[in-house]
Amino acid sequence: MSKGIKLVLILFVLMTTSVMFMVAALLFWPAQPSRSTGSSFSRIGTRLGVMELHGVIGDDYSISEEKVKQILDHFGKSGSVKGLVLHISSPGGGVVASEHLYYRLRAWKAKYRKPVVAYLDDVGASGAYFVACAADEILASSSCLTGSIGVVIAIQNYEHLFNNIGIHTYWIKAGRHKTAGGEYPMSEEDRAMLQSTVDDVYEQFLSIVKEGRGDKLAAFYVDQPNFHLDVKVKELAEGRIYTGRQAMGLGLVDGLGDLEDAIRRAAARAGVGDDTPVDERETRRPARLSLHAPARPVRLAAGARAAPAIPAARAVRS
């Protein structure tokens, strides 16, 4: 074997060994302690749980129901975790997913008797506000966007596009409303039927706000003559978006501040010190490759843009 070939082989072995050592170092090097990492405080002393709800709510998007369940189970069963902070940065998401998270949090509070404080960061609107109503207290940044208490269904009409490219759809159906919301113009009867569906979901949303915030709103407007909770909640809703400061002035949130303020409020409610360490957990679902665009026909999302429906009617017919 020539000296040149030997030299190349030696260099190859050295480079391969170096890469293996670098990979091993990255995999096994111990993480540095941090006040806000779950790994640092998962097995020691009294602490507060912080659950991040960042992104769009729903299993096909950022906030996974299954991940939320796992985190809540962990915090609930841990005798060291004395309270929970919801760190919310979300425009909302699916109706069903938002409802599930709300009732899961309510059940968690009832079962484990631990305080929950919600913090609305840059945005905590629509379905995210729906979820926050399960907390004992809601704090918000003064400039965050919240409210947007409303429901939307998005339906695309591809009639002209399909006609231009020569695509024609023939519906064979049983049930006159079965194709409501398809790619072609809907009848007034179909439109009224879909509107009644959206109205019903909207009324459920208002009921959640009354259930979660009713006592606080009643106390906030105690001096307002002829106050009626149903009327006030509907007045505050209508899909309007508020800043955190406006929301506080309307009784939709309890205070202004930052995440540290929310942690301090949770500590006070739990009867532990302000310097109690936190165990912070993310709810983002693992990234995965997908060859489809998930549909979400009815959404609780600020601006109706958080969760695209492609096309909306496909999901309601399946």
SEROLUM-309169 format. One line per field, with one value per atom (N, C-alpha, C): residue in one letter; x, y, z; residue number from 1. Coordinates in pm, whole numbers. Each point is the difference from the previous one (the first is absolute). Layout:
BEGIN
residuo [a, ...]
u [X, ...]
v [Y, ...]
w [Z, ...]
num [NUM, ...]
//
This chain:
BEGIN
residuo [m, m, m, s, s, s, k, k, k, g, g, g, i, i, i, k, k, k, l, l, l, v, v, v, l, l, l, i, i, i, l, l, l, f, f, f, v, v, v, l, l, l, m, m, m, t, t, t, t, t, t, s, s, s, v, v, v, m, m, m, f, f, f, m, m, m, v, v, v, a, a, a, a, a, a, l, l, l, l, l, l, f, f, f, w, w, w, p, p, p, a, a, a, q, q, q, p, p, p, s, s, s, r, r, r, s, s, s, t, t, t, g, g, g, s, s, s, s, s, s, f, f, f, s, s, s, r, r, r, i, i, i, g, g, g, t, t, t, r, r, r, l, l, l, g, g, g, v, v, v, m, m, m, e, e, e, l, l, l, h, h, h, g, g, g, v, v, v, i, i, i, g, g, g, d, d, d, d, d, d, y, y, y, s, s, s, i, i, i, s, s, s, e, e, e, e, e, e, k, k, k, v, v, v, k, k, k, q, q, q, i, i, i, l, l, l, d, d, d, h, h, h, f, f, f, g, g, g, k, k, k, s, s, s, g, g, g, s, s, s, v, v, v, k, k, k, g, g, g, l, l, l, v, v, v, l, l, l, h, h, h, i, i, i, s, s, s, s, s, s, p, p, p, g, g, g, g, g, g, g, g, g, v, v, v, v, v, v, a, a, a, s, s, s, e, e, e, h, h, h, l, l, l, y, y, y, y, y, y, r, r, r, l, l, l, r, r, r, a, a, a, w, w, w, k, k, k, a, a, a, k, k, k, y, y, y, r, r, r, k, k, k, p, p, p, v, v, v, v, v, v, a, a, a, y, y, y, l, l, l, d, d, d, d, d, d, v, v, v, g, g, g, a, a, a, s, s, s, g, g, g, a, a, a, y, y, y, f, f, f, v, v, v, a, a, a, c, c, c, a, a, a, a, a, a, d, d, d, e, e, e, i, i, i, l, l, l, a, a, a, s, s, s, s, s, s, s, s, s, c, c, c, l, l, l, t, t, t, g, g, g, s, s, s, i, i, i, g, g, g, v, v, v, v, v, v, i, i, i, a, a, a, i, i, i, q, q, q, n, n, n, y, y, y, e, e, e, h, h, h, l, l, l, f, f, f, n, n, n, n, n, n, i, i, i, g, g, g, i, i, i, h, h, h, t, t, t, y, y, y, w, w, w, i, i, i, k, k, k, a, a, a, g, g, g, r, r, r, h, h, h, k, k, k, t, t, t, a, a, a, g, g, g, g, g, g, e, e, e, y, y, y, p, p, p, m, m, m, s, s, s, e, e, e, e, e, e, d, d, d, r, r, r, a, a, a, m, m, m, l, l, l, q, q, q, s, s, s, t, t, t, v, v, v, d, d, d, d, d, d, v, v, v, y, y, y, e, e, e, q, q, q, f, f, f, l, l, l, s, s, s, i, i, i, v, v, v, k, k, k, e, e, e, g, g, g, r, r, r, g, g, g, d, d, d, k, k, k, l, l, l, a, a, a, a, a, a, f, f, f, y, y, y, v, v, v, d, d, d, q, q, q, p, p, p, n, n, n, f, f, f, h, h, h, l, l, l, d, d, d, v, v, v, k, k, k, v, v, v, k, k, k, e, e, e, l, l, l, a, a, a, e, e, e, g, g, g, r, r, r, i, i, i, y, y, y, t, t, t, g, g, g, r, r, r, q, q, q, a, a, a, m, m, m, g, g, g, l, l, l, g, g, g, l, l, l, v, v, v, d, d, d, g, g, g, l, l, l, g, g, g, d, d, d, l, l, l, e, e, e, d, d, d, a, a, a, i, i, i, r, r, r, r, r, r, a, a, a, a, a, a, a, a, a, r, r, r, a, a, a, g, g, g, v, v, v, g, g, g, d, d, d, d, d, d, t, t, t, p, p, p, v, v, v, d, d, d, e, e, e, r, r, r, e, e, e, t, t, t, r, r, r, r, r, r, p, p, p, a, a, a, r, r, r, l, l, l, s, s, s, l, l, l, h, h, h, a, a, a, p, p, p, a, a, a, r, r, r, p, p, p, v, v, v, r, r, r, l, l, l, a, a, a, a, a, a, g, g, g, a, a, a, r, r, r, a, a, a, a, a, a, p, p, p, a, a, a, i, i, i, p, p, p, a, a, a, a, a, a, r, r, r, a, a, a, v, v, v, r, r, r, s, s, s]
u [86, -86, 89, -27, 85, -17, 100, -5, -118, -32, -112, -132, -22, -126, -7, 116, 4, -35, 55, -26, -149, -60, -143, -83, 35, -73, 12, 123, 21, -83, -1, -79, -149, -46, -141, -39, 86, -27, -3, 95, 5, -125, -41, -118, -126, -12, -117, -7, 116, 5, -37, 49, -31, -149, -62, -144, -78, 41, -69, 9, 119, 16, -88, -10, -82, -147, -48, -140, -27, 92, -17, -4, 84, 2, -132, -56, -127, -114, 4, -109, 4, 119, 11, 53, 36, 48, -113, 19, -109, -48, -135, -57, 32, 19, 27, -130, 2, -122, -56, -134, -69, -127, -42, -121, -123, 4, -123, 9, 79, 3, -49, -83, -58, 105, 108, 98, 74, 14, 78, -70, -135, -72, -104, 13, -105, -2, 107, 3, 41, 1, 45, -97, -31, -64, -130, -55, -122, 24, -96, 12, -138, -1, -122, 12, -110, 0, -35, 70, -32, -22, -119, -32, -14, 84, -5, -110, -87, -101, 29, 92, 48, -40, -65, -40, -149, -39, -141, -44, -120, -51, -59, 45, -51, 110, -32, 102, 72, -63, 67, 87, -1, 75, 100, 21, 110, -33, -118, -33, -74, 66, -53, -77, -124, -80, 68, 59, 65, 118, 76, 114, -48, -108, -58, -41, -66, -43, 120, 106, 119, 59, 7, 59, -88, -131, -90, 4, 7, 11, 127, 109, 129, -8, -50, -7, -101, -111, -101, 46, 64, 43, 123, 75, 121, -36, 38, -26, 84, 105, 88, -56, -81, -56, -123, 7, -105, -100, 31, -90, 42, -85, 23, -18, 92, -12, -16, -102, -18, 63, 109, 67, -55, -95, -77, 51, 28, 33, -65, -129, -78, -116, -26, -116, -128, 9, -118, 21, -109, 11, -134, 2, -121, -96, -129, -104, 9, 2, 0, 126, 116, 126, 0, -47, -5, -92, -116, -95, 59, 69, 61, 103, 82, 103, -65, -105, -70, -52, -73, -59, 107, 107, 109, 64, 18, 57, -95, -129, -98, 2, 5, 3, 130, 111, 130, -4, -56, -10, -85, -113, -90, 64, 77, 60, 119, 88, 126, 2, -101, -12, 126, 49, 117, -41, 49, -39, 55, -75, 42, -9, 110, 4, 35, -79, 27, 70, 102, 68, -11, -62, -14, 118, 86, 124, -25, 48, -22, -140, -57, -137, -63, -124, -76, -146, -35, -132, -84, -129, -97, 11, 36, 8, 100, 106, 99, -60, -83, -69, -102, -65, -92, 71, 122, 77, 37, 41, 43, -112, -125, -114, -6, 74, 3, 89, 83, 94, -70, 65, -51, 23, 98, 38, 65, -29, 60, 80, 128, 84, 34, 30, 33, 105, 79, 87, -89, 40, -88, -29, 93, -18, -39, -28, -37, -137, -29, -130, -83, -118, -86, -145, -91, -141, -27, -53, -38, -91, -97, -94, -103, 25, -88, 36, -77, 17, -8, 80, -2, 9, -67, 16, 42, 108, 53, -32, -62, -36, 49, 83, 50, -93, -20, -84, 92, 11, 91, -74, -125, -82, 67, 41, 57, 133, 82, 128, -22, -90, -24, -59, -89, -57, 107, 94, 105, 94, 22, 93, -72, -132, -76, -26, -5, -32, -145, -74, -141, -26, -78, -32, -146, -26, -137, -28, -99, -32, -109, 26, -102, -21, -116, -15, -136, -7, -125, -3, -99, -4, 30, -95, 14, 111, 44, 107, 137, 9, 124, 116, -27, 108, 15, -65, 11, 146, 46, 138, 97, -51, 88, 68, 59, 78, -85, -131, -87, -91, -59, -83, -108, -19, -99, -135, -104, -134, -20, -100, -31, -39, -64, -38, 124, 99, 125, 74, 0, 68, -64, -132, -70, 30, 11, 31, 139, 99, 136, 9, -76, 0, -54, -102, -56, 103, 83, 106, 102, 43, 97, -59, -128, -65, -5, -25, -6, 137, 106, 134, 34, -43, 23, -67, -123, -70, 72, 57, 78, 124, 64, 117, -39, -111, -46, -28, -56, -28, 128, 105, 129, 55, -9, 48, -79, -131, -83, 35, 25, 35, 135, 97, 135, 24, -71, 26, -121, -111, -124, 11, 55, 12, 88, 109, 92, -65, -74, -68, -109, -73, -104, 60, 115, 67, 54, 51, 58, -106, -120, -107, -105, 39, -95, -70, 67, -59, -75, -2, -70, -149, -86, -144, -53, -94, -66, 98, 105, 97, -64, 22, -46, 114, 42, 119, -12, -114, -16, 18, -62, 8, 143, 66, 136, 98, -9, 92, -19, -125, -24, 50, -12, 50, 152, 68, 146, 51, -85, 42, -8, -86, -17, 129, 95, 123, 99, -24, 89, 135, 104, 135, 37, 59, 41, 149, 61, 134, -15, 111, -6, -52, 43, -44, -150, -50, -144, -76, 52, -66, -10, 104, -4, -107, -12, -101, -142, -15, -132, -28, 98, -19, 28, 56, 30, 129, 90, 119, 9, 80, 6, 115, 99, 114, 94, 96, 101, 136, 88, 135, 72, 100, 74, -5, 75, -4, 46, 100, 48, -110, -79, -113, -101, -26, -94, 53, 130, 61, -12, 20, -13, -144, -97, -141, -33, 53, -23, 65, 120, 69, -81, -56, -80, -124, -66, -119, 33, 120, 41, 61, 28, 59, 147, 72, 144, 72, 131, 78, 13, 27, 17, 118, 98, 120, -10, -121, -20, 38, 84, 39, -119, 12, -108, 45, -97, 20, -80, 69, -67, -6, -120, -20, -68, 44, -58, -110, -99, -109, 6, 103, 8, 14, -76, 8, 128, 58, 121, -27, 99, -14, -14, -83, -14, -25, 41, -26, -145, -63, -140, -23, -85, -32, -143, -56, -136, -9, -98, -27, -119, 17, -111, -109, -124, -113, -51, -39, -66, -115, -119, -107, -51, -13, -51, 111, 32, 118, -31, 75, 2, 138, 16, 132, -10, 88, 0, 29, -82, 23, -36, -45, -43, 111, 126, 110, 93, -28, 96, 3, -113, -4, -71, 73, -63, -92, -111, -92, 9, 32, 29, -64, -111, -105, -81, -67, -64, -104, -81, -113, 42, 121, 44, -4, 41, 10, -137, -98, -129, -80, 43, -74, 57, 122, 65, -62]
v [-120, 120, 124, 94, 119, 90, 85, 93, 96, 38, 94, -58, -127, -66, -16, -39, -14, 132, 110, 133, 35, -30, 29, -82, -129, -84, 49, 43, 52, 125, 91, 124, -32, -98, -38, -53, -87, -56, 110, 94, 109, 88, 32, 85, -70, -130, -76, -6, -25, -5, 134, 108, 134, 29, -35, 22, -80, -126, -83, 59, 53, 63, 124, 80, 121, -35, -101, -42, -50, -81, -52, 112, 102, 113, 75, 19, 71, -79, -131, -83, -15, -8, -38, 110, 117, 108, 49, 10, 36, 142, 18, 134, 87, 129, 93, 37, 13, 34, 134, 10, 123, 10, 120, 17, -51, -1, -30, -126, -98, -125, -114, -85, -111, -96, -22, -100, 39, 129, 45, -25, 8, -5, -111, -96, -101, -95, -6, -97, 62, 134, 59, 108, -2, 111, 53, 97, 68, 84, -1, 79, 31, 84, 35, -53, -49, -45, 114, 8, 96, -79, 9, -71, 100, -13, 89, -44, 94, -23, 99, -36, 89, -54, 83, -41, -26, -68, -28, -124, 5, -111, -108, -122, -113, -98, -128, -104, 10, 59, 15, 125, 77, 124, -2, 113, 11, -62, 27, -40, -133, -103, -136, -33, -47, -41, -111, -95, -113, 48, 96, 54, 76, 77, 71, -98, -108, -102, -57, -32, -56, 97, 127, 100, 20, 10, 19, -120, -119, -119, 6, 40, 9, 102, 121, 105, -36, -64, -33, -105, -104, -110, 32, 101, 37, 76, -53, 70, 124, 13, 117, 122, -24, 111, 54, 127, 58, 86, 36, 83, -1, 55, -5, 137, 35, 121, -43, 53, -23, 117, -24, 105, -5, 89, -7, 100, -50, 83, -67, 25, -74, 84, -5, 69, -81, -122, -86, -127, -54, -123, -70, -132, -78, 11, -2, 8, -117, -120, -119, -7, 29, -5, 103, 121, 105, -41, -56, -45, -111, -94, -110, 51, 96, 53, 73, 75, 73, -98, -102, -93, -88, -28, -77, 79, 131, 84, 12, 14, 7, -129, -112, -129, -15, 48, -7, 81, 120, 83, -68, -55, -65, -123, -73, -125, 25, 93, 16, 120, 86, 114, 87, 27, 87, 123, 118, 123, 7, 66, 19, 148, 55, 139, -2, 71, 9, 132, -5, 122, 11, 108, 26, 85, -56, 67, 96, -28, 91, -12, -120, -20, -114, 20, -103, 22, -28, 38, -121, 23, -97, -132, -111, -128, 0, 81, 9, 70, 102, 64, -98, -76, -107, -89, -45, -87, 75, 126, 79, 17, -5, 17, -111, -108, -108, 35, 104, 36, 73, 0, 75, 150, 34, 139, 14, 111, 25, 130, -8, 118, 14, 122, 23, 109, -6, 113, 113, 123, 113, 14, -44, 17, -128, -106, -126, 15, -87, -1, -114, 33, -102, 27, -72, 13, -86, 63, -72, -117, 27, -105, -17, -95, -22, -130, -33, -127, 29, -73, 20, -134, -9, -115, 55, -54, 48, -102, 48, -87, 64, -72, 51, -39, 93, -25, -7, -119, -19, -8, 46, -18, 57, 127, 64, -63, -33, -64, -134, -81, -132, 11, 97, 18, 39, 85, 47, -112, -97, -108, -129, 9, -113, -112, 32, -102, 15, -109, 2, -106, 36, -92, -40, -129, -51, -60, 55, -46, -106, -112, -104, -5, 45, 18, -50, -25, -29, 94, 86, 105, 134, 90, 121, 93, -11, 88, -67, -120, -77, 70, 81, 68, 146, 39, 139, 33, 112, 40, -60, -54, -56, 109, -41, 94, 95, -20, 81, 86, 106, 91, -77, 37, -68, 69, -75, 57, 81, 84, 78, -93, -112, -97, -62, -34, -54, 103, 124, 107, 18, -2, 16, -117, -121, -117, 11, 40, 16, 114, 107, 111, -44, -85, -48, -85, -74, -79, 91, 103, 95, 73, 39, 70, -87, -129, -90, -12, -14, -6, 130, 113, 131, 9, -48, 2, -87, -111, -83, 73, 76, 80, 103, 68, 99, -67, -119, -73, -32, -33, -29, 125, 114, 125, 31, -20, 24, -97, -125, -100, 29, 36, 21, 136, 103, 138, 67, -72, 63, 71, -66, 61, 125, -8, 114, 117, -31, 107, 63, -82, 53, 92, -38, 85, 126, -12, 115, 105, -45, 92, 15, -24, 1, 135, 108, 133, 45, -83, 38, -31, 100, -24, -93, -82, -93, -97, -36, -95, -137, -58, -136, -73, -112, -70, -40, -57, -45, 116, 112, 118, 52, 7, 54, -87, -133, -89, 13, 6, 15, 135, 101, 133, 0, -73, -6, -89, -88, -96, 62, -54, 49, -5, -85, -14, 114, 90, 116, -40, 66, -23, 117, -32, 101, -14, 111, -9, -48, -41, -44, 109, 123, 111, 24, -7, 15, -113, -121, -117, 14, 55, 19, 103, 104, 102, -50, -116, -58, -121, -40, -113, -136, 0, -127, -63, 81, -52, 66, -59, 47, 94, 5, 86, 1, 93, 13, -35, -48, -33, -85, -74, -90, -141, -91, -139, -12, 77, -7, 43, 100, 42, -113, -71, -112, -111, -24, -102, 42, 130, 49, -14, 27, -14, -147, -90, -143, -42, 54, -33, 48, 121, 54, -86, -40, -83, -138, -48, -132, 6, 121, 15, -36, 24, -26, 131, 1, 121, 44, 131, 56, -61, -49, -55, -151, -53, -143, -31, -102, -33, -51, 8, -44, -117, -81, -114, 33, 39, 50, -109, -22, -105, 57, -47, 42, -97, 54, -85, -18, 50, -15, -148, -41, -138, -18, -120, -24, 26, 55, 26, -132, 0, -121, 39, -87, 24, -33, 83, -22, 33, -78, 24, 49, 54, 53, 127, 83, 122, -25, -7, -33, 106, -44, 93, 27, 123, 37, 92, -56, 81, 108, -28, 101, 34, 131, 37, 109, -3, 109, 63, 90, 55, 146, 82, 143, 25, 83, 34, -111, -113, -113, -51, 23, -41, -101, -36, -84, -143, -52, -140, -13, -15, -1, -118, 23, -108, -25, -123, -25, -130, 1, 99, -35, 94, -22, -111, 0, -92, -146, -30, -139, -65, 77, -58, -30, 87, -20, -110, -42, -107, -137, -7, -130, -79]
w [0, 0, 0, -86, -11, 122, 19, 113, -14, -123, -21, 44, -34, 40, 151, 60, 146, 68, -53, 60, -8, -116, -17, 99, 18, 94, 143, 37, 136, 23, -98, 13, 11, -78, 4, 137, 57, 133, 105, -8, 97, -9, -122, -19, 50, -30, 45, 152, 63, 146, 62, -60, 52, -6, -113, -15, 104, 24, 98, 140, 35, 131, 12, -108, 3, 19, -72, 13, 141, 54, 136, 101, -20, 93, -2, -121, -11, 64, -14, 52, 151, 57, 140, 92, -54, 85, 89, 129, 91, -23, 7, -18, 121, -25, 108, 71, 132, 73, -45, 1, -37, 82, 30, 81, -73, -131, -74, -84, 41, -75, 86, -62, 75, 52, -76, 40, 127, 26, 114, 132, 1, 126, 3, -91, -10, 119, 77, 110, 133, 10, 126, 47, 127, 69, -56, 74, -39, -124, -90, -122, -57, -103, -72, -143, -53, -139, -93, -112, -105, -129, -55, -124, -113, -101, -115, -96, -34, -102, -112, -87, -105, -137, -79, -135, -8, -106, -26, 76, 57, 81, -90, 19, -77, -31, -6, -18, -133, -102, -129, -4, 106, 2, 116, 65, 96, 136, 52, 137, -3, 46, -4, 127, -16, 116, 79, -71, 67, 83, -54, 74, 123, -15, 114, 109, -40, 97, 76, -71, 64, 102, -38, 90, 123, -22, 114, 94, -56, 85, 84, -63, 71, 114, -32, 101, 109, -38, 98, 99, -49, 86, 82, -42, 73, 127, 113, 126, 16, -79, 10, -73, -104, -79, 73, 40, 84, -77, -122, -79, -145, -87, -144, -63, -89, -82, -145, -67, -143, -73, -70, -77, -142, -30, -124, -102, -119, -116, -120, -17, -99, -52, -131, -56, 10, 53, 10, -80, -53, -77, -13, -1, -20, 116, -31, 103, 97, -54, 85, 85, -61, 75, 112, -27, 102, 115, -37, 102, 86, -65, 75, 100, -42, 90, 118, -28, 107, 106, -43, 96, 65, -71, 61, 114, -21, 105, 118, -27, 109, 83, -68, 70, 79, -56, 68, 130, -6, 121, 106, -43, 96, 63, -76, 49, 92, -40, 73, 95, -9, 90, -2, -119, -16, -81, 38, -69, -142, -88, -139, -34, -50, -46, -148, -81, -143, -29, -85, -43, -151, -49, -143, -43, -82, -39, -116, -119, -112, -58, 5, -47, 79, 40, 70, -33, -124, -51, -36, -12, -47, 77, -68, 69, 113, -11, 108, 122, -23, 113, 60, -86, 42, 103, -32, 90, 128, -14, 116, 102, -45, 92, 105, -21, 100, 118, -12, 106, 114, 116, 115, -19, -80, -19, -137, -69, -131, 5, -33, -16, -148, -42, -141, -11, -106, -30, -50, 26, -31, -148, -85, -145, -71, 75, -66, -67, -94, -66, 57, 48, 60, -40, 61, -40, -122, -105, -122, 33, 87, 43, -111, -86, -114, -69, -103, -72, -149, -78, -144, -71, -113, -88, -136, -56, -128, -109, -108, -111, -129, -73, -127, -114, -94, -117, -122, -59, -113, -134, -5, -120, -124, 5, -119, -39, 100, -28, -69, 54, -58, -140, -20, -133, -101, 43, -91, -42, 86, -34, -38, -10, -51, 98, 128, 101, 41, -7, 37, 106, 100, 109, -9, 11, -1, 138, 69, 134, -4, 58, 21, 150, 47, 144, 48, 129, 70, 120, 5, 102, -64, 0, -80, 47, 127, 49, -5, -56, 7, -70, -101, -72, 41, 108, 45, 29, -54, 22, -98, -112, -101, -81, -113, -79, -83, -2, -82, 87, -57, 80, 76, 124, 82, -10, 28, 0, 128, 1, 120, 115, -34, 103, 64, -83, 53, 84, -48, 74, 138, 5, 128, 93, -57, 81, 61, -81, 51, 101, -24, 95, 135, -1, 127, 75, -74, 63, 67, -72, 56, 120, -11, 111, 126, -19, 115, 68, -80, 57, 72, -59, 61, 137, 9, 129, 103, -46, 91, 49, -89, 37, 106, -22, 99, 134, -3, 125, 75, -74, 64, 68, -68, 59, 126, -4, 119, 112, -36, 101, 63, -83, 51, 61, -53, 43, 62, 11, 45, 134, 102, 132, -3, -75, -9, -74, -107, -73, 86, 75, 88, 105, 56, 99, -64, -123, -70, -30, -39, -38, 110, 124, 110, 14, -36, 14, -124, -103, -123, 16, -13, 16, -108, 38, -92, -68, 73, -56, -20, -116, -28, -68, 57, -48, -147, -40, -138, -97, 32, -87, -6, 114, 6, -78, 16, -71, -150, -45, -143, -49, 82, -35, -14, 88, -4, -112, -49, -101, -140, -84, -137, -81, 40, -76, 14, 93, 14, 59, -48, 51, 91, 115, 97, 30, 40, 57, 145, 57, 139, 91, -25, 84, -14, -125, -20, 67, -11, 60, 151, 61, 145, 36, -81, 25, -20, -62, -24, 88, 81, 89, -63, -121, -66, 53, 55, 67, 137, 88, 139, 29, -88, 25, -117, 4, -105, 58, -85, 47, -101, 49, -86, 58, -59, 45, 145, 39, 139, 97, -40, 85, 14, -110, 5, 91, -6, 87, 146, 26, 139, 48, -89, 40, 30, -82, 25, 131, 27, 126, 120, -11, 110, 22, -107, 13, 57, -32, 48, 140, 49, 132, 5, -112, -3, -32, 14, -18, -145, -18, -134, -74, 76, -63, -26, 10, -27, -145, -23, -137, -81, -132, -87, -86, -35, -90, -126, -106, -120, -106, -54, -100, -125, -116, -127, -43, -72, -49, -151, -63, -145, -36, -100, -45, -80, -2, -80, -147, -69, -143, -74, -105, -79, -145, -90, -141, -30, -83, -32, -146, -65, -140, -16, 107, -10, 81, -36, 75, 89, 132, 90, -5, -4, -4, 140, 27, 125, -38, -25, -55, 92, 129, 93, 97, 12, 75, 101, 109, 96, -13, -96, -27, -34, 58, -26, -147, -63, -139, -97, 50, -83, -91, 38, -86, 65, 122, 72, -49, -44, -40, -134, -109, -132, -20, -67, -34, -149, -45, -140, -44, -70, 16, 123, 60, 129, -5, -106, -1, -4, -47, -5, 138, 101, 134, 59, -26, 63, -69, -116, -68, 28, 53, 16, 114]
num [1, 1, 1, 2, 2, 2, 3, 3, 3, 4, 4, 4, 5, 5, 5, 6, 6, 6, 7, 7, 7, 8, 8, 8, 9, 9, 9, 10, 10, 10, 11, 11, 11, 12, 12, 12, 13, 13, 13, 14, 14, 14, 15, 15, 15, 16, 16, 16, 17, 17, 17, 18, 18, 18, 19, 19, 19, 20, 20, 20, 21, 21, 21, 22, 22, 22, 23, 23, 23, 24, 24, 24, 25, 25, 25, 26, 26, 26, 27, 27, 27, 28, 28, 28, 29, 29, 29, 30, 30, 30, 31, 31, 31, 32, 32, 32, 33, 33, 33, 34, 34, 34, 35, 35, 35, 36, 36, 36, 37, 37, 37, 38, 38, 38, 39, 39, 39, 40, 40, 40, 41, 41, 41, 42, 42, 42, 43, 43, 43, 44, 44, 44, 45, 45, 45, 46, 46, 46, 47, 47, 47, 48, 48, 48, 49, 49, 49, 50, 50, 50, 51, 51, 51, 52, 52, 52, 53, 53, 53, 54, 54, 54, 55, 55, 55, 56, 56, 56, 57, 57, 57, 58, 58, 58, 59, 59, 59, 60, 60, 60, 61, 61, 61, 62, 62, 62, 63, 63, 63, 64, 64, 64, 65, 65, 65, 66, 66, 66, 67, 67, 67, 68, 68, 68, 69, 69, 69, 70, 70, 70, 71, 71, 71, 72, 72, 72, 73, 73, 73, 74, 74, 74, 75, 75, 75, 76, 76, 76, 77, 77, 77, 78, 78, 78, 79, 79, 79, 80, 80, 80, 81, 81, 81, 82, 82, 82, 83, 83, 83, 84, 84, 84, 85, 85, 85, 86, 86, 86, 87, 87, 87, 88, 88, 88, 89, 89, 89, 90, 90, 90, 91, 91, 91, 92, 92, 92, 93, 93, 93, 94, 94, 94, 95, 95, 95, 96, 96, 96, 97, 97, 97, 98, 98, 98, 99, 99, 99, 100, 100, 100, 101, 101, 101, 102, 102, 102, 103, 103, 103, 104, 104, 104, 105, 105, 105, 106, 106, 106, 107, 107, 107, 108, 108, 108, 109, 109, 109, 110, 110, 110, 111, 111, 111, 112, 112, 112, 113, 113, 113, 114, 114, 114, 115, 115, 115, 116, 116, 116, 117, 117, 117, 118, 118, 118, 119, 119, 119, 120, 120, 120, 121, 121, 121, 122, 122, 122, 123, 123, 123, 124, 124, 124, 125, 125, 125, 126, 126, 126, 127, 127, 127, 128, 128, 128, 129, 129, 129, 130, 130, 130, 131, 131, 131, 132, 132, 132, 133, 133, 133, 134, 134, 134, 135, 135, 135, 136, 136, 136, 137, 137, 137, 138, 138, 138, 139, 139, 139, 140, 140, 140, 141, 141, 141, 142, 142, 142, 143, 143, 143, 144, 144, 144, 145, 145, 145, 146, 146, 146, 147, 147, 147, 148, 148, 148, 149, 149, 149, 150, 150, 150, 151, 151, 151, 152, 152, 152, 153, 153, 153, 154, 154, 154, 155, 155, 155, 156, 156, 156, 157, 157, 157, 158, 158, 158, 159, 159, 159, 160, 160, 160, 161, 161, 161, 162, 162, 162, 163, 163, 163, 164, 164, 164, 165, 165, 165, 166, 166, 166, 167, 167, 167, 168, 168, 168, 169, 169, 169, 170, 170, 170, 171, 171, 171, 172, 172, 172, 173, 173, 173, 174, 174, 174, 175, 175, 175, 176, 176, 176, 177, 177, 177, 178, 178, 178, 179, 179, 179, 180, 180, 180, 181, 181, 181, 182, 182, 182, 183, 183, 183, 184, 184, 184, 185, 185, 185, 186, 186, 186, 187, 187, 187, 188, 188, 188, 189, 189, 189, 190, 190, 190, 191, 191, 191, 192, 192, 192, 193, 193, 193, 194, 194, 194, 195, 195, 195, 196, 196, 196, 197, 197, 197, 198, 198, 198, 199, 199, 199, 200, 200, 200, 201, 201, 201, 202, 202, 202, 203, 203, 203, 204, 204, 204, 205, 205, 205, 206, 206, 206, 207, 207, 207, 208, 208, 208, 209, 209, 209, 210, 210, 210, 211, 211, 211, 212, 212, 212, 213, 213, 213, 214, 214, 214, 215, 215, 215, 216, 216, 216, 217, 217, 217, 218, 218, 218, 219, 219, 219, 220, 220, 220, 221, 221, 221, 222, 222, 222, 223, 223, 223, 224, 224, 224, 225, 225, 225, 226, 226, 226, 227, 227, 227, 228, 228, 228, 229, 229, 229, 230, 230, 230, 231, 231, 231, 232, 232, 232, 233, 233, 233, 234, 234, 234, 235, 235, 235, 236, 236, 236, 237, 237, 237, 238, 238, 238, 239, 239, 239, 240, 240, 240, 241, 241, 241, 242, 242, 242, 243, 243, 243, 244, 244, 244, 245, 245, 245, 246, 246, 246, 247, 247, 247, 248, 248, 248, 249, 249, 249, 250, 250, 250, 251, 251, 251, 252, 252, 252, 253, 253, 253, 254, 254, 254, 255, 255, 255, 256, 256, 256, 257, 257, 257, 258, 258, 258, 259, 259, 259, 260, 260, 260, 261, 261, 261, 262, 262, 262, 263, 263, 263, 264, 264, 264, 265, 265, 265, 266, 266, 266, 267, 267, 267, 268, 268, 268, 269, 269, 269, 270, 270, 270, 271, 271, 271, 272, 272, 272, 273, 273, 273, 274, 274, 274, 275, 275, 275, 276, 276, 276, 277, 277, 277, 278, 278, 278, 279, 279, 279, 280, 280, 280, 281, 281, 281, 282, 282, 282, 283, 283, 283, 284, 284, 284, 285, 285, 285, 286, 286, 286, 287, 287, 287, 288, 288, 288, 289, 289, 289, 290, 290, 290, 291, 291, 291, 292, 292, 292, 293, 293, 293, 294, 294, 294, 295, 295, 295, 296, 296, 296, 297, 297, 297, 298, 298, 298, 299, 299, 299, 300, 300, 300, 301, 301, 301, 302, 302, 302, 303, 303, 303, 304, 304, 304, 305, 305, 305, 306, 306, 306, 307, 307, 307, 308, 308, 308, 309, 309, 309, 310, 310, 310, 311, 311, 311, 312, 312, 312, 313, 313, 313, 314, 314, 314, 315, 315, 315, 316, 316, 316, 317, 317, 317, 318, 318, 318]
//
